[in-house]
Amino acid sequence: FAVATNGDGSRVAISAPGYDVGKGIVLTYRKLNSGAWVQMGHPLTGYLQGYNDRFGTALAMSNDGNSVAVTAINEDGTNGAGVWTTDLGAAYVFQYAYGAWSFAGTPVYGQNHGESGTGEYAGLISDWQPMGASLAGGVSEMNMGASVAISGNGVTLVAGGAGAGKGVARLYAWEGCCGEMAWTQTGPDIEAFYNFMGETVAFVDGDEFGFAVATNGDGSRVEIGRASCRERV
């Protein structure tokens, strides 16, 4: 359903969001010197593994192939007000180092539009786990994770929520010190409006701003697209 590769094409992630009644799954592979492809660790899955979460809706991989971002567009969760909300959407980040993946942190939920989840190395076993804490939203049917991008250096994450309303995008940075790393939102939500011939034009409900996102190697530039393009009169 979705495919992502690293900079030189020697690593690849492939998703099947319809796997196991829509829970979803992602497999990762690396290319050996012999030309054969071998699986990296065990299959990746979402935190809740709920019915129709659609884990694997979108994928992105860092330039070195050591970080993979995976979204689950229909994942439910608790919003910032502590209310269980349907179809918030989530974006997970997994990190690979020293031949191993290990869980770091527990999921936490955001206040408004969506959430993402993330893991780091903690043992010499060939395995994948989320990296850091999850990031999720608080608007029903926001579908955060309709799109995802990760910078080439693996420290900037962009997630789009193209569901209910006009749509939105969020940027996160992997930062911290002394071994205490976490994904932190950088700046406010990117809302749906644009400049056209000197005039600020606001998007309307259903425009699905955030349907596609992209970022450059160091995360200093971001592109955000919308799915609908209706004429303004």
Disulfide bonds with the S-S distance in Angstrom:
none
